[in-house]
Amino acid sequence: MAVTEIYNIKKEKVGELELKDELFKVEVNPHLLHDIVRMQRANRRAGTACTKTRSDVTGSGKKPWKQKGTGRARAGSRKSPLWRGGGTVFGPQPRSYSFRMPRKARKLGLRMALSSRFSDQLLVVLDDFRLDEIKTKKFIEVMDNFEIKNALIIAPERIETLERSSRNVPGFKVMPPEGLNVYDILLHKHIVLLQPCIGQLEERLLS
């Protein structure tokens, strides 16, 4: 089994923890991770872009001039796409871009993303992350101790001092284990994992 060190917020080693290979030592398949990220981003798209076709444009349906004898090109409507102010041909219409992947594939993708950060030594396990006060400077000092400038922080419960101290710092995001996803893991360079979260992740991803 993989072994990782546990630190406190002062970067003092307080213990070691065995991690299950099924969760943190999975062979990474970049193609699967790409598909999952593509799914997540597609599901977030609003799909509200809309253009007016010739049937939606305001204007008369009367023929502008007679078909023959004027020397001009024939025209049937002022709403023609060829005319200024006319409708749009093949423009975007409201639609859903979302699609789904099998649950097993999504779980495997999460395990791969966690394994990738662990194998690159970009996973830090803390025993706790409770600050004495809501202070952005204090949060930055803790992250500087670990030389971390960009991280996804996974906390087992809502820690107000942590959330409010970190929310104005670019590159950091606090998230509960149930919200963990492949896109956010790959978007952040480091993962800061609070020790109680490991059991929750094992229950979610290995069951």
VODO-298728 format. One record per residue (C-alpha): x negated, y, z; residue in one letter. Coordinates in steps of 0.25 Angstrom, whole numbers. Each point is the difference from the previous one (the first is absolute). Layout:
REM VODO-298728
X = X; Y = Y; Z = Z; res = A
...
This chain:
REM VODO-298728
X = 0; Y = 0; Z = 0; res = M
X = -4; Y = 14; Z = -3; res = A
X = -5; Y = 8; Z = 13; res = V
X = 1; Y = 15; Z = 1; res = T
X = -4; Y = 10; Z = 11; res = E
X = 10; Y = 8; Z = 8; res = I
X = -3; Y = 14; Z = 4; res = Y
X = 6; Y = 11; Z = 8; res = N
X = 2; Y = 14; Z = -5; res = I
X = -14; Y = 4; Z = 5; res = K
X = -6; Y = -11; Z = -9; res = K
X = -4; Y = -9; Z = 12; res = E
X = 1; Y = -14; Z = -3; res = K
X = 11; Y = -6; Z = 10; res = V
X = 1; Y = -15; Z = -6; res = G
X = 1; Y = -9; Z = -12; res = E
X = 11; Y = -6; Z = -7; res = L
X = 2; Y = -12; Z = -9; res = E
X = 8; Y = 3; Z = -13; res = L
X = 7; Y = -11; Z = -8; res = K
X = -6; Y = -3; Z = -13; res = D
X = 13; Y = -1; Z = -6; res = E
X = 2; Y = 15; Z = 2; res = L
X = -13; Y = 6; Z = -1; res = F
X = -8; Y = -9; Z = -9; res = K
X = 8; Y = -2; Z = -12; res = V
X = -6; Y = 0; Z = -14; res = E
X = 4; Y = 13; Z = -7; res = V
X = 7; Y = 0; Z = -13; res = N
X = 0; Y = 14; Z = -6; res = P
X = 10; Y = -3; Z = -10; res = H
X = 11; Y = -3; Z = 11; res = L
X = -4; Y = 12; Z = 8; res = L
X = 2; Y = 9; Z = -13; res = H
X = 14; Y = -6; Z = -2; res = D
X = 4; Y = 3; Z = 14; res = I
X = -5; Y = 14; Z = 0; res = V
X = 7; Y = 2; Z = -14; res = R
X = 13; Y = -6; Z = 6; res = M
X = -1; Y = 10; Z = 12; res = Q
X = -2; Y = 12; Z = -8; res = R
X = 10; Y = -4; Z = -10; res = A
X = 10; Y = -2; Z = 12; res = N
X = -3; Y = 14; Z = 5; res = R
X = 3; Y = 7; Z = -14; res = R
X = 13; Y = 9; Z = 1; res = A
X = 3; Y = -3; Z = -15; res = G
X = 8; Y = 13; Z = -1; res = T
X = -6; Y = 6; Z = -12; res = A
X = 11; Y = 3; Z = -10; res = C
X = 1; Y = 7; Z = -14; res = T
X = 12; Y = 5; Z = -8; res = K
X = 3; Y = -8; Z = -12; res = T
X = 8; Y = 6; Z = -12; res = R
X = 13; Y = -4; Z = 7; res = S
X = -4; Y = 8; Z = 13; res = D
X = -5; Y = 13; Z = -6; res = V
X = 10; Y = 12; Z = 0; res = T
X = 4; Y = 4; Z = -14; res = G
X = 10; Y = -1; Z = -12; res = S
X = 2; Y = -13; Z = -7; res = G
X = 3; Y = 8; Z = -13; res = K
X = -8; Y = -2; Z = -12; res = K
X = -9; Y = 12; Z = -1; res = P
X = 2; Y = 2; Z = -15; res = W
X = 5; Y = -8; Z = -12; res = K
X = -8; Y = -13; Z = -4; res = Q
X = -3; Y = 5; Z = -14; res = K
X = -3; Y = 12; Z = -8; res = G
X = -7; Y = 9; Z = 10; res = T
X = -14; Y = -4; Z = -3; res = G
X = -3; Y = -3; Z = 15; res = R
X = -2; Y = -14; Z = 6; res = A
X = 13; Y = -7; Z = 4; res = R
X = 4; Y = 2; Z = 14; res = A
X = 12; Y = -7; Z = 8; res = G
X = -1; Y = 6; Z = 14; res = S
X = -7; Y = 11; Z = 7; res = R
X = -3; Y = -10; Z = 11; res = K
X = -10; Y = -8; Z = -9; res = S
X = -13; Y = -4; Z = 6; res = P
X = -7; Y = 7; Z = -12; res = L
X = 6; Y = 14; Z = 5; res = W
X = -5; Y = 9; Z = 11; res = R
X = 9; Y = -2; Z = 12; res = G
X = 5; Y = -14; Z = -5; res = G
X = 0; Y = -13; Z = 7; res = G
X = -12; Y = -8; Z = 3; res = T
X = -3; Y = -14; Z = -7; res = V
X = -4; Y = -11; Z = 9; res = F
X = -2; Y = 8; Z = 12; res = G
X = -1; Y = -5; Z = 14; res = P
X = 13; Y = -4; Z = 7; res = Q
X = 3; Y = -3; Z = 14; res = P
X = -4; Y = -14; Z = 3; res = R
X = -6; Y = -9; Z = 11; res = S
X = -15; Y = -5; Z = -1; res = Y
X = 1; Y = -9; Z = 11; res = S
X = -3; Y = -15; Z = 0; res = F
X = -3; Y = -11; Z = 10; res = R
X = -11; Y = -10; Z = 2; res = M
X = 2; Y = -13; Z = 8; res = P
X = -1; Y = 1; Z = 15; res = R
X = -12; Y = -10; Z = 1; res = K
X = -8; Y = 8; Z = -11; res = A
X = 3; Y = 13; Z = 9; res = R
X = -5; Y = -7; Z = 12; res = K
X = -12; Y = -6; Z = -7; res = L
X = -3; Y = 14; Z = -5; res = G
X = 0; Y = 6; Z = 14; res = L
X = -10; Y = -11; Z = 5; res = R
X = -9; Y = 3; Z = -12; res = M
X = 0; Y = 15; Z = 3; res = A
X = -3; Y = -2; Z = 15; res = L
X = -11; Y = -11; Z = -4; res = S
X = -6; Y = 10; Z = -10; res = S
X = -2; Y = 11; Z = 11; res = R
X = -5; Y = -10; Z = 10; res = F
X = -10; Y = -6; Z = -10; res = S
X = -5; Y = 14; Z = -3; res = D
X = -2; Y = 3; Z = 15; res = Q
X = 10; Y = 11; Z = -1; res = L
X = 10; Y = -6; Z = 11; res = L
X = -2; Y = 6; Z = 14; res = V
X = 8; Y = -6; Z = 12; res = V
X = 3; Y = 8; Z = 12; res = L
X = 6; Y = -4; Z = 13; res = D
X = 8; Y = 13; Z = 1; res = D
X = 1; Y = 14; Z = -6; res = F
X = 7; Y = 8; Z = 10; res = R
X = -5; Y = 15; Z = 1; res = L
X = 1; Y = 8; Z = 13; res = D
X = 7; Y = 11; Z = -8; res = E
X = 5; Y = 4; Z = -13; res = I
X = -12; Y = 6; Z = -6; res = K
X = -5; Y = -1; Z = -15; res = T
X = -14; Y = 2; Z = 5; res = K
X = 0; Y = -12; Z = 9; res = K
X = 5; Y = -9; Z = -11; res = F
X = -11; Y = 5; Z = -10; res = I
X = -11; Y = -2; Z = 11; res = E
X = 5; Y = -15; Z = 2; res = V
X = -1; Y = -2; Z = -15; res = M
X = -13; Y = 7; Z = -1; res = D
X = -6; Y = -10; Z = 10; res = N
X = 4; Y = -11; Z = -10; res = F
X = -5; Y = 8; Z = -12; res = E
X = 14; Y = -1; Z = -6; res = I
X = 5; Y = 11; Z = -9; res = K
X = 12; Y = -8; Z = -6; res = N
X = 8; Y = -11; Z = 7; res = A
X = 13; Y = -7; Z = 1; res = L
X = 3; Y = -1; Z = 15; res = I
X = 10; Y = -12; Z = 4; res = I
X = 6; Y = 2; Z = 14; res = A
X = 9; Y = -10; Z = 6; res = P
X = 10; Y = 11; Z = 6; res = E
X = 2; Y = 14; Z = -2; res = R
X = -12; Y = 8; Z = 7; res = I
X = 4; Y = 15; Z = 0; res = E
X = -13; Y = 5; Z = 4; res = T
X = -6; Y = -8; Z = -12; res = L
X = 10; Y = 4; Z = -10; res = E
X = 1; Y = 14; Z = 3; res = R
X = -15; Y = 2; Z = 1; res = S
X = -3; Y = -7; Z = -13; res = S
X = 11; Y = 5; Z = -9; res = R
X = -7; Y = 13; Z = -5; res = N
X = -13; Y = -7; Z = -3; res = V
X = -1; Y = -4; Z = -15; res = P
X = -3; Y = -14; Z = -3; res = G
X = 6; Y = -6; Z = 12; res = F
X = 13; Y = -8; Z = 2; res = K
X = 6; Y = -7; Z = 12; res = V
X = 10; Y = -11; Z = -3; res = M
X = 6; Y = -12; Z = 8; res = P
X = -3; Y = -14; Z = -4; res = P
X = 14; Y = -2; Z = -6; res = E
X = -3; Y = 11; Z = -10; res = G
X = -13; Y = -5; Z = -5; res = L
X = -1; Y = -1; Z = -15; res = N
X = -11; Y = -3; Z = -10; res = V
X = 1; Y = 14; Z = -6; res = Y
X = -3; Y = 7; Z = 13; res = D
X = -12; Y = -9; Z = 3; res = I
X = -7; Y = 2; Z = -13; res = L
X = 3; Y = 15; Z = 0; res = L
X = -8; Y = 1; Z = 13; res = H
X = -15; Y = -4; Z = 1; res = K
X = 1; Y = -5; Z = 15; res = H
X = 10; Y = -7; Z = 8; res = I
X = 1; Y = 3; Z = 15; res = V
X = 7; Y = -11; Z = 6; res = L
X = 5; Y = 0; Z = 15; res = L
X = -2; Y = -14; Z = 6; res = Q
X = 15; Y = -3; Z = 3; res = P
X = 3; Y = 2; Z = -14; res = C
X = -8; Y = -12; Z = -4; res = I
X = 11; Y = -10; Z = 6; res = G
X = 11; Y = 7; Z = -7; res = Q
X = -7; Y = -1; Z = -13; res = L
X = -3; Y = -14; Z = 1; res = E
X = 15; Y = -3; Z = 4; res = E
X = 4; Y = 8; Z = -12; res = R
X = -9; Y = -5; Z = -11; res = L
X = -3; Y = -14; Z = 4; res = L
X = 14; Y = -5; Z = 4; res = S
